[in-house]
Amino acid sequence: MPSYRIHLGFEIGTGNAVGIPLHHAVLTGLTRLSGKTTAAEAIMGRLPEGFKALAFRT
């Protein structure tokens, strides 16, 4: 099975791609202060085609 990574951006100085492994993830933070929904939407928007995500927006 190939190892997939979600592209987050580029490293300052080297320009190397930065990503996180595609696996189970949890985002936590303070209510209305940390950008959890924005981060989740951005990460889900970068998933490889065919992958699915489940988010609970409450």
N, CA, C and O atoms as a printed pandas DataFrame, in Angstrom:
     atom_number atom_name residue_name chain_id  residue_number  x_coord  y_coord  z_coord
0              1         N          MET        A               1    0.842   -1.174    0.000
1              2        CA          MET        A               1    0.000    0.000    0.000
2              3         C          MET        A               1    0.892    1.244    0.000
3              4         O          MET        A               1    1.799    1.342    0.826
4              5         N          PRO        A               2    0.656    2.184   -0.898
5              6        CA          PRO        A               2    1.489    3.383   -0.943
6              7         C          PRO        A               2    1.281    4.246    0.300
7              8         O          PRO        A               2    0.217    4.228    0.918
8              9         N          SER        A               3    2.308    4.993    0.645
9             10        CA          SER        A               3    2.220    5.917    1.773
10            11         C          SER        A               3    1.803    7.292    1.248
11            12         O          SER        A               3    2.527    7.908    0.465
12            13         N          TYR        A               4    0.643    7.765    1.680
13            14        CA          TYR        A               4    0.154    9.067    1.243
14            15         C          TYR        A               4    0.428   10.108    2.312
15            16         O          TYR        A               4    0.371    9.819    3.507
16            17         N          ARG        A               5    0.727   11.324    1.871
17            18        CA          ARG        A               5    0.941   12.445    2.778
18            19         C          ARG        A               5    0.054   13.599    2.321
19            20         O          ARG        A               5   -0.135   13.814    1.124
20            21         N          ILE        A               6   -0.483   14.331    3.283
21            22        CA          ILE        A               6   -1.287   15.512    2.978
22            23         C          ILE        A               6   -0.345   16.703    2.942
23            24         O          ILE        A               6    0.313   17.009    3.936
24            25         N          HIS        A               7   -0.279   17.372    1.804
25            26        CA          HIS        A               7    0.621   18.508    1.624
26            27         C          HIS        A               7    0.137   19.695    2.448
27            28         O          HIS        A               7   -1.014   20.112    2.322
28            29         N          LEU        A               8    1.019   20.244    3.298
29            30        CA          LEU        A               8    0.671   21.388    4.139
30            31         C          LEU        A               8    1.314   22.679    3.673
31            32         O          LEU        A               8    0.790   23.762    3.931
32            33         N          GLY        A               9    2.437   22.578    2.992
33            34        CA          GLY        A               9    3.133   23.791    2.559
34            35         C          GLY        A               9    4.588   23.468    2.269
35            36         O          GLY        A               9    4.936   22.345    1.905
36            37         N          PHE        A              10    5.441   24.493    2.442
37            38        CA          PHE        A              10    6.858   24.341    2.137
38            39         C          PHE        A              10    7.706   24.856    3.293
39            40         O          PHE        A              10    7.334   25.820    3.962
40            41         N          GLU        A              11    8.841   24.212    3.523
41            42        CA          GLU        A              11    9.763   24.589    4.582
42            43         C          GLU        A              11   10.469   25.889    4.228
43            44         O          GLU        A              11   10.952   26.059    3.108
44            45         N          ILE        A              12   10.525   26.804    5.190
45            46        CA          ILE        A              12   11.211   28.078    4.972
46            47         C          ILE        A              12   12.700   27.802    4.835
47            48         O          ILE        A              12   13.269   27.028    5.605
48            49         N          GLY        A              13   13.312   28.420    3.877
49            50        CA          GLY        A              13   14.745   28.252    3.667
50            51         C          GLY        A              13   15.076   27.222    2.611
51            52         O          GLY        A              13   15.771   27.531    1.643
52            53         N          THR        A              14   14.590   25.997    2.778
53            54        CA          THR        A              14   14.927   24.943    1.822
54            55         C          THR        A              14   13.903   24.813    0.704
55            56         O          THR        A              14   14.238   24.387   -0.401
56            57         N          GLY        A              15   12.657   25.178    0.986
57            58        CA          GLY        A              15   11.599   25.009   -0.010
58            59         C          GLY        A              15   11.110   23.577   -0.136
59            60         O          GLY        A              15   10.312   23.268   -1.021
60            61         N          ASN        A              16   11.588   22.691    0.753
61            62        CA          ASN        A              16   11.133   21.300    0.723
62            63         C          ASN        A              16    9.658   21.218    1.092
63            64         O          ASN        A              16    9.176   21.973    1.937
64            65         N          ALA        A              17    8.949   20.298    0.454
65            66        CA          ALA        A              17    7.536   20.094    0.763
66            67         C          ALA        A              17    7.386   19.567    2.187
67            68         O          ALA        A              17    8.195   18.763    2.650
68            69         N          VAL        A              18    6.343   20.030    2.875
69            70        CA          VAL        A              18    6.031   19.581    4.228
70            71         C          VAL        A              18    4.653   18.949    4.195
71            72         O          VAL        A              18    3.716   19.522    3.639
72            73         N          GLY        A              19    4.525   17.774    4.787
73            74        CA          GLY        A              19    3.235   17.097    4.810
74            75         C          GLY        A              19    3.106   16.212    6.024
75            76         O          GLY        A              19    4.077   15.963    6.739
76            77         N          ILE        A              20    1.894   15.739    6.247
77            78        CA          ILE        A              20    1.647   14.815    7.345
78            79         C          ILE        A              20    1.140   13.509    6.756
79            80         O          ILE        A              20    0.450   13.517    5.737
80            81         N          PRO        A              21    1.478   12.374    7.391
81            82        CA          PRO        A              21    1.007   11.094    6.877
82            83         C          PRO        A              21   -0.518   11.025    6.918
83            84         O          PRO        A              21   -1.149   11.515    7.855
84            85         N          LEU        A              22   -1.090   10.420    5.903
85            86        CA          LEU        A              22   -2.534   10.239    5.838
86            87         C          LEU        A              22   -2.900    9.039    6.693
87            88         O          LEU        A              22   -2.573    7.901    6.355
88            89         N          HIS        A              23   -3.572    9.295    7.789
89            90        CA          HIS        A              23   -3.995    8.256    8.728
90            91         C          HIS        A              23   -5.072    8.881    9.597
91            92         O          HIS        A              23   -5.629    9.918    9.236
92            93         N          HIS        A              24   -5.368    8.287   10.707
93            94        CA          HIS        A              24   -6.353    8.864   11.617
94            95         C          HIS        A              24   -5.796   10.156   12.203
95            96         O          HIS        A              24   -4.612   10.231   12.529
96            97         N          ALA        A              25   -6.643   11.171   12.338
97            98        CA          ALA        A              25   -6.190   12.451   12.875
98            99         C          ALA        A              25   -7.274   13.061   13.750
99           100         O          ALA        A              25   -8.465   12.835   13.538
100          101         N          VAL        A              26   -6.843   13.836   14.733
101          102        CA          VAL        A              26   -7.754   14.577   15.602
102          103         C          VAL        A              26   -7.218   15.992   15.713
103          104         O          VAL        A              26   -6.022   16.188   15.929
104          105         N          LEU        A              27   -8.090   16.979   15.567
105          106        CA          LEU        A              27   -7.706   18.378   15.738
106          107         C          LEU        A              27   -8.340   18.888   17.023
107          108         O          LEU        A              27   -9.541   18.721   17.234
108          109         N          THR        A              28   -7.538   19.509   17.882
109          110        CA          THR        A              28   -8.068   20.054   19.131
110          111         C          THR        A              28   -7.611   21.490   19.306
111          112         O          THR        A              28   -6.619   21.907   18.708
112          113         N          GLY        A              29   -8.320   22.237   20.111
113          114        CA          GLY        A              29   -7.938   23.613   20.385
114          115         C          GLY        A              29   -9.048   24.336   21.120
115          116         O          GLY        A              29  -10.129   23.787   21.334
116          117         N          LEU        A              30   -8.771   25.577   21.504
117          118        CA          LEU        A              30   -9.747   26.383   22.231
118          119         C          LEU        A              30  -10.877   26.826   21.317
119          120         O          LEU        A              30  -10.656   27.127   20.143
120          121         N          THR        A              31  -12.070   26.863   21.852
121          122        CA          THR        A              31  -13.247   27.280   21.096
122          123         C          THR        A              31  -13.062   28.694   20.551
123          124         O          THR        A              31  -12.693   29.611   21.284
124          125         N          ARG        A              32  -13.323   28.853   19.259
125          126        CA          ARG        A              32  -13.284   30.128   18.542
126          127         C          ARG        A              32  -11.904   30.795   18.486
127          128         O          ARG        A              32  -11.798   31.948   18.071
128          129         N          LEU        A              33  -10.856   30.089   18.896
129          130        CA          LEU        A              33   -9.549   30.743   18.942
130          131         C          LEU        A              33   -8.457   30.069   18.125
131          132         O          LEU        A              33   -7.421   30.680   17.862
132          133         N          SER        A              34   -8.670   28.813   17.718
133          134        CA          SER        A              34   -7.521   28.081   17.185
134          135         C          SER        A              34   -7.596   27.695   15.716
135          136         O          SER        A              34   -6.612   27.180   15.184
136          137         N          GLY        A              35   -8.713   27.918   15.035
137          138        CA          GLY        A              35   -8.787   27.612   13.610
138          139         C          GLY        A              35   -8.956   26.145   13.276
139          140         O          GLY        A              35   -8.501   25.697   12.223
140          141         N          LYS        A              36   -9.597   25.390   14.144
141          142        CA          LYS        A              36   -9.768   23.950   13.915
142          143         C          LYS        A              36  -10.565   23.660   12.652
143          144         O          LYS        A              36  -10.165   22.823   11.843
144          145         N          THR        A              37  -11.687   24.345   12.476
145          146        CA          THR        A              37  -12.527   24.103   11.301
146          147         C          THR        A              37  -11.788   24.487   10.031
147          148         O          THR        A              37  -11.838   23.759    9.040
148          149         N          THR        A              38  -11.107   25.615   10.050
149          150        CA          THR        A              38  -10.345   26.061    8.884
150          151         C          THR        A              38   -9.250   25.056    8.543
151          152         O          THR        A              38   -9.053   24.727    7.374
152          153         N          ALA        A              39   -8.543   24.570    9.552
153          154        CA          ALA        A              39   -7.485   23.582    9.325
154          155         C          ALA        A              39   -8.063   22.285    8.775
155          156         O          ALA        A              39   -7.515   21.710    7.834
156          157         N          ALA        A              40   -9.161   21.823    9.352
157          158        CA          ALA        A              40   -9.775   20.575    8.892
158          159         C          ALA        A              40  -10.231   20.690    7.443
159          160         O          ALA        A              40  -10.004   19.777    6.649
160          161         N          GLU        A              41  -10.873   21.806    7.090
161          162        CA          GLU        A              41  -11.328   21.999    5.711
162          163         C          GLU        A              41  -10.146   22.037    4.748
163          164         O          GLU        A              41  -10.220   21.477    3.654
164          165         N          ALA        A              42   -9.058   22.692    5.146
165          166        CA          ALA        A              42   -7.877   22.769    4.281
166          167         C          ALA        A              42   -7.241   21.396    4.092
167          168         O          ALA        A              42   -6.862   21.034    2.979
168          169         N          ILE        A              43   -7.125   20.636    5.169
169          170        CA          ILE        A              43   -6.526   19.302    5.074
170          171         C          ILE        A              43   -7.396   18.381    4.229
171          172         O          ILE        A              43   -6.885   17.654    3.377
172          173         N          MET        A              44   -8.704   18.407    4.457
173          174        CA          MET        A              44   -9.598   17.547    3.676
174          175         C          MET        A              44   -9.593   17.930    2.199
175          176         O          MET        A              44   -9.781   17.073    1.336
176          177         N          GLY        A              45   -9.383   19.192    1.909
177          178        CA          GLY        A              45   -9.313   19.635    0.523
178          179         C          GLY        A              45   -8.074   19.150   -0.201
179          180         O          GLY        A              45   -8.012   19.205   -1.429
180          181         N          ARG        A              46   -7.080   18.673    0.547
181          182        CA          ARG        A              46   -5.828   18.197   -0.045
182          183         C          ARG        A              46   -5.745   16.671   -0.117
183          184         O          ARG        A              46   -4.722   16.131   -0.537
184          185         N          LEU        A              47   -6.793   15.979    0.282
185          186        CA          LEU        A              47   -6.769   14.517    0.228
186          187         C          LEU        A              47   -6.674   14.029   -1.213
187          188         O          LEU        A              47   -7.247   14.647   -2.111
188          189         N          PRO        A              48   -5.960   12.931   -1.449
189          190        CA          PRO        A              48   -5.909   12.366   -2.797
190          191         C          PRO        A              48   -7.311   11.964   -3.254
191          192         O          PRO        A              48   -8.169   11.639   -2.433
192          193         N          GLU        A              49   -7.533   11.987   -4.555
193          194        CA          GLU        A              49   -8.843   11.634   -5.109
194          195         C          GLU        A              49   -9.245   10.234   -4.669
195          196         O          GLU        A              49   -8.435    9.307   -4.678
196          197         N          GLY        A              50  -10.495   10.100   -4.290
197          198        CA          GLY        A              50  -11.007    8.812   -3.868
198          199         C          GLY        A              50  -11.004    8.605   -2.361
199          200         O          GLY        A              50  -11.666    7.692   -1.867
200          201         N          PHE        A              51  -10.277    9.427   -1.623
201          202        CA          PHE        A              51  -10.256    9.312   -0.169
202          203         C          PHE        A              51  -11.449   10.054    0.407
203          204         O          PHE        A              51  -11.935   11.023   -0.175
204          205         N          LYS        A              52  -11.911    9.589    1.554
205          206        CA          LYS        A              52  -13.073   10.199    2.193
206          207         C          LYS        A              52  -12.703   10.670    3.587
207          208         O          LYS        A              52  -11.781   10.145    4.212
208          209         N          ALA        A              53  -13.437   11.669    4.067
209          210        CA          ALA        A              53  -13.220   12.193    5.411
210          211         C          ALA        A              53  -14.565   12.356    6.094
211          212         O          ALA        A              53  -15.584   12.575    5.439
212          213         N          LEU        A              54  -14.561   12.248    7.399
213          214        CA          LEU        A              54  -15.761   12.437    8.198
214          215         C          LEU        A              54  -15.475   13.536    9.207
215          216         O          LEU        A              54  -14.518   13.439    9.976
216          217         N          ALA        A              55  -16.295   14.581    9.212
217          218        CA          ALA        A              55  -16.119   15.693   10.149
218          219         C          ALA        A              55  -17.434   15.957   10.861
219          220         O          ALA        A              55  -18.501   15.913   10.250
220          221         N          PHE        A              56  -17.352   16.228   12.145
221          222        CA          PHE        A              56  -18.520   16.608   12.935
222          223         C          PHE        A              56  -18.390   18.095   13.253
223          224         O          PHE        A              56  -17.551   18.486   14.065
224          225         N          ARG        A              57  -19.210   18.920   12.622
225          226        CA          ARG        A              57  -19.209   20.363   12.898
226          227         C          ARG        A              57  -20.362   20.643   13.836
227          228         O          ARG        A              57  -21.527   20.528   13.454
228          229         N          THR        A              58  -20.037   21.012   15.071
229          230        CA          THR        A              58  -21.092   21.244   16.063
230          231         C          THR        A              58  -21.074   22.665   16.546
231          232         O          THR        A              58  -21.892   23.043   17.384
